[in-house]
Amino acid sequence: MSGAMQDVDIERLAHVADRAAEAAGEVLMKHFGSATIEYKGVVDLVTNADREAERVIISHIKESFPDHAIVAEESGTAETGHAVRWYIDPIDGTTNYAHGLPIFAVSIGVAVDDEMSVGVVYNPAFNEKYAAVRGSGATLNGKRLDVSRTPELDRSLLATGFPYSVRETRLNNMDHFERFILQAQAVRRLGSAALDLAFVARGSFDGYWEVEVKPWDVAAGLLLVQEAGGRITNMRGEPFTMSAGNILASNDLIHDEMLAVIAKGETGLQG
């Protein structure tokens, strides 16, 4: 364990992340069904609730840890050189949220020395809070989570997503989706990477892959999967890093089968 890790109070980080997620969840529910919508791209949107919830989260962090680094979807990166970095997505699943579909979540991940150490994924619409602390397991509303034991891909329920650039590039995950839909039991597309990973951790999904993911999309969820006994890599099967740009998560038992399917396509395997 590094010196920086030894000096950090992980339980305090977890407590602040938990309180920040709850406060952000209150903001989201206050605006749910009446949020103001703006477009950042052709299909990429943002709401006033995103911005307000992000401000609330950052306020909670800065009150307790004024010198920590923050990477947030809407306000960008506040780098300080500190060993602790917070990854924030105030609404993962903004399109769902804007349409009144209650499949969205606050996602807060905390890395210490570039190792994910705390993760909270909170869906306030269903009052479901997923939490993980490195080495202490993953929970849903306090109940321990474990990944599924499905041993084969053809009996597996998978999840994926598509990038906002889906209309603009052929490297858009359609190739992998076509292969998986024919080889797995079924594939779902929920619209929230954080919840996709949480559902792998709880054993509802057996595997999940996605291209063009951002660090704040997956930071908290990947720790949930790892602490629930699952496996995380990039789509080449290499160790996952925040700069990977793609992710593969599974119950570990079907991971190699998923990698074999992905290897037949080209999306996410460039470079």
C-alpha positions as CSV (number, residue, x, y, z in Angstrom):
1,M,0.0,0.0,0.0
2,S,1.4,3.4,-1.0
3,G,2.0,6.2,1.5
4,A,-0.7,8.3,-0.1
5,M,-3.2,5.4,0.3
6,Q,-2.2,5.0,4.0
7,D,-2.8,8.6,4.7
8,V,-6.3,8.7,3.2
9,D,-9.4,8.0,5.3
10,I,-11.3,5.7,2.9
11,E,-14.3,5.5,5.2
12,R,-14.6,9.3,5.3
13,L,-14.4,9.4,1.5
14,A,-17.2,6.8,1.4
15,H,-19.3,8.8,3.8
16,V,-19.0,12.1,1.8
17,A,-19.7,10.2,-1.4
18,D,-22.8,8.7,0.1
19,R,-24.1,12.1,1.4
20,A,-23.3,13.8,-1.9
21,A,-25.2,11.2,-3.9
22,E,-28.3,11.5,-1.7
23,A,-28.2,15.3,-2.0
24,A,-27.9,15.1,-5.8
25,G,-30.7,12.6,-5.9
26,E,-33.0,15.1,-4.1
27,V,-32.2,17.6,-6.8
28,L,-33.0,15.1,-9.6
29,M,-36.3,14.2,-8.1
30,K,-37.2,17.8,-7.6
31,H,-36.9,18.5,-11.3
32,F,-38.0,15.0,-12.6
33,G,-40.7,15.5,-15.2
34,S,-40.1,19.3,-15.6
35,A,-36.4,19.7,-16.3
36,T,-35.2,22.3,-18.8
37,I,-33.4,20.6,-21.8
38,E,-30.5,21.8,-23.9
39,Y,-28.5,20.0,-26.6
40,K,-24.8,19.6,-26.5
41,G,-24.9,17.7,-29.8
42,V,-27.3,16.1,-32.3
43,V,-28.6,13.7,-29.7
44,D,-26.5,14.5,-26.6
45,L,-28.5,16.6,-24.2
46,V,-28.1,18.2,-20.8
47,T,-30.7,19.5,-18.3
48,N,-30.7,22.1,-15.6
49,A,-30.9,19.2,-13.1
50,D,-27.5,17.9,-14.4
51,R,-25.9,21.2,-13.6
52,E,-27.6,21.8,-10.3
53,A,-26.9,18.3,-9.1
54,E,-23.2,18.5,-10.1
55,R,-22.8,21.8,-8.2
56,V,-24.3,20.1,-5.1
57,I,-21.9,17.2,-5.3
58,I,-18.9,19.4,-5.8
59,S,-20.0,21.5,-2.9
60,H,-20.1,18.5,-0.6
61,I,-16.7,17.3,-1.8
62,K,-15.0,20.8,-1.4
63,E,-16.5,21.3,2.1
64,S,-14.7,18.2,3.3
65,F,-11.8,17.9,0.9
66,P,-11.0,21.3,-0.7
67,D,-7.7,20.1,-2.3
68,H,-8.9,16.9,-4.0
69,A,-9.0,16.7,-7.8
70,I,-12.4,16.5,-9.5
71,V,-13.4,15.1,-12.9
72,A,-17.0,16.0,-13.6
73,E,-19.1,15.6,-16.8
74,E,-20.5,19.1,-17.0
75,S,-17.9,21.3,-15.5
76,G,-14.8,19.4,-16.7
77,T,-11.6,18.6,-14.7
78,A,-10.2,20.4,-11.7
79,E,-6.7,19.0,-11.5
80,T,-4.7,19.7,-8.3
81,G,-2.1,17.1,-8.3
82,H,-3.7,15.5,-5.3
83,A,-3.5,11.7,-4.9
84,V,-7.3,11.6,-4.6
85,R,-9.5,12.1,-7.7
86,W,-13.3,12.2,-7.7
87,Y,-15.2,11.1,-10.9
88,I,-18.7,12.6,-11.0
89,D,-21.7,12.1,-13.3
90,P,-24.7,13.9,-11.8
91,I,-27.1,12.1,-14.1
92,D,-26.0,9.0,-15.9
93,G,-28.9,8.4,-18.2
94,T,-29.8,12.0,-18.9
95,T,-31.8,11.1,-22.0
96,N,-34.0,8.7,-20.0
97,Y,-34.3,11.4,-17.3
98,A,-35.4,14.1,-19.8
99,H,-38.1,11.7,-21.2
100,G,-39.5,10.9,-17.8
101,L,-38.0,7.3,-17.8
102,P,-36.8,6.5,-14.3
103,I,-33.7,4.6,-15.3
104,F,-30.9,7.0,-14.4
105,A,-28.4,7.4,-11.6
106,V,-26.0,9.7,-9.7
107,S,-22.6,8.2,-10.1
108,I,-19.6,9.1,-7.9
109,G,-16.3,7.3,-7.9
110,V,-13.2,8.1,-5.9
111,A,-9.7,7.0,-7.0
112,V,-6.7,7.0,-4.6
113,D,-3.3,6.8,-6.4
114,D,-5.2,6.0,-9.6
115,E,-6.9,3.0,-7.9
116,M,-10.7,3.1,-7.6
117,S,-11.4,2.9,-3.9
118,V,-15.0,4.2,-3.4
119,G,-18.0,4.0,-5.6
120,V,-21.7,5.0,-5.2
121,V,-24.4,4.6,-7.9
122,Y,-27.7,5.9,-6.7
123,N,-31.1,5.8,-8.5
124,P,-33.3,8.1,-6.5
125,A,-36.5,7.2,-8.5
126,F,-36.3,3.6,-7.0
127,N,-34.4,4.6,-3.9
128,E,-31.6,2.1,-4.8
129,K,-28.2,2.9,-3.6
130,Y,-25.2,0.7,-4.7
131,A,-22.0,1.3,-2.8
132,A,-18.5,-0.2,-2.7
133,V,-15.3,0.3,-0.8
134,R,-12.2,-1.5,-2.1
135,G,-11.7,-4.6,-0.1
136,S,-15.0,-4.4,1.7
137,G,-17.4,-5.7,-1.0
138,A,-20.4,-4.2,-2.8
139,T,-23.9,-3.6,-1.5
140,L,-27.4,-2.5,-2.5
141,N,-29.1,-0.6,0.3
142,G,-26.7,-2.3,2.7
143,K,-27.3,-5.8,1.4
144,R,-24.2,-7.7,0.0
145,L,-24.0,-8.1,-3.7
146,D,-22.5,-11.0,-5.7
147,V,-22.2,-11.4,-9.5
148,S,-24.2,-14.2,-11.2
149,R,-22.9,-17.8,-11.6
150,T,-24.1,-18.2,-15.2
151,P,-21.4,-20.2,-16.8
152,E,-22.1,-19.9,-20.5
153,L,-22.7,-17.0,-22.9
154,D,-25.7,-18.6,-24.6
155,R,-27.5,-18.6,-21.2
156,S,-26.4,-15.0,-20.4
157,L,-28.3,-11.8,-20.3
158,L,-26.1,-9.0,-21.5
159,A,-26.2,-5.2,-21.6
160,T,-24.6,-2.6,-23.8
161,G,-24.9,1.0,-25.0
162,F,-24.3,3.0,-28.1
163,P,-22.2,6.2,-28.4
164,Y,-23.7,9.6,-29.2
165,S,-21.8,9.4,-32.5
166,V,-23.7,6.4,-33.6
167,R,-25.1,8.2,-36.7
168,E,-21.7,9.5,-37.7
169,T,-19.3,6.6,-37.6
170,R,-19.2,2.9,-38.5
171,L,-17.3,2.2,-35.3
172,N,-20.5,2.4,-33.3
173,N,-20.9,-1.0,-31.6
174,M,-23.5,-2.3,-34.1
175,D,-21.1,-5.1,-35.2
176,H,-20.7,-6.4,-31.6
177,F,-24.4,-6.0,-30.9
178,E,-25.4,-8.1,-33.9
179,R,-23.0,-10.9,-32.9
180,F,-24.0,-10.9,-29.2
181,I,-27.7,-10.8,-29.9
182,L,-27.3,-14.1,-31.8
183,Q,-25.0,-15.8,-29.3
184,A,-26.3,-14.7,-25.9
185,Q,-29.8,-15.4,-24.4
186,A,-30.6,-11.7,-24.8
187,V,-29.1,-8.2,-24.9
188,R,-30.6,-5.1,-23.1
189,R,-29.8,-1.4,-23.7
190,L,-30.9,0.6,-20.6
191,G,-29.2,3.9,-21.4
192,S,-27.1,4.2,-18.2
193,A,-23.6,2.7,-18.0
194,A,-23.5,3.2,-14.2
195,L,-26.7,1.1,-13.8
196,D,-25.5,-1.5,-16.3
197,L,-22.5,-2.1,-14.2
198,A,-24.5,-2.0,-11.0
199,F,-26.8,-4.7,-12.5
200,V,-23.8,-6.9,-13.3
201,A,-22.7,-6.5,-9.7
202,R,-26.1,-7.6,-8.4
203,G,-26.2,-10.6,-10.8
204,S,-29.1,-9.3,-13.0
205,F,-26.8,-8.9,-16.0
206,D,-24.1,-11.5,-16.6
207,G,-22.0,-9.2,-18.8
208,Y,-21.8,-5.7,-20.2
209,W,-19.7,-4.0,-22.8
210,E,-19.6,-0.6,-24.3
211,V,-17.5,1.7,-26.5
212,E,-16.7,5.4,-26.1
213,V,-17.3,5.4,-22.4
214,K,-16.1,8.3,-20.3
215,P,-14.4,7.9,-16.9
216,W,-17.3,9.4,-15.1
217,D,-19.7,6.9,-16.7
218,V,-17.9,3.9,-15.3
219,A,-15.7,4.9,-12.4
220,A,-18.1,3.9,-9.6
221,G,-19.7,1.0,-11.4
222,L,-16.5,-0.8,-12.2
223,L,-15.6,-1.0,-8.5
224,L,-19.1,-2.4,-7.8
225,V,-18.4,-5.2,-10.2
226,Q,-14.9,-5.9,-8.9
227,E,-16.1,-6.0,-5.3
228,A,-19.0,-8.2,-6.2
229,G,-16.6,-10.8,-7.6
230,G,-16.7,-9.9,-11.3
231,R,-14.1,-9.0,-13.8
232,I,-13.3,-5.7,-15.6
233,T,-11.1,-5.3,-18.6
234,N,-11.0,-3.2,-21.8
235,M,-12.5,-4.8,-24.9
236,R,-9.1,-6.3,-25.8
237,G,-8.9,-8.1,-22.4
238,E,-6.2,-5.8,-21.1
239,P,-6.3,-4.2,-17.7
240,F,-8.9,-1.4,-17.7
241,T,-7.7,2.2,-17.4
242,M,-9.7,5.4,-17.2
243,S,-8.3,6.3,-20.7
244,A,-9.3,3.0,-22.3
245,G,-12.4,4.4,-23.9
246,N,-14.2,1.1,-23.8
247,I,-15.1,-1.5,-21.1
248,L,-16.0,-5.1,-20.7
249,A,-17.5,-6.3,-17.4
250,S,-18.7,-9.8,-16.5
251,N,-19.3,-12.4,-13.9
252,D,-15.8,-13.6,-14.9
253,L,-17.2,-17.0,-16.0
254,I,-18.2,-15.7,-19.5
255,H,-15.5,-13.1,-19.9
256,D,-13.3,-15.1,-22.3
257,E,-16.3,-16.0,-24.4
258,M,-17.3,-12.3,-24.6
259,L,-13.8,-11.4,-25.6
260,A,-13.8,-14.0,-28.4
261,V,-17.0,-12.5,-29.8
262,I,-15.7,-8.9,-29.6
263,A,-12.5,-10.0,-31.3
264,K,-14.5,-10.8,-34.5
265,G,-15.6,-7.2,-34.8
266,E,-13.7,-3.9,-35.1
267,T,-15.6,-1.4,-32.9
268,G,-13.5,-0.3,-29.9
269,L,-10.5,-2.3,-31.1
270,Q,-8.9,0.4,-33.1
271,G,-5.5,1.9,-32.2
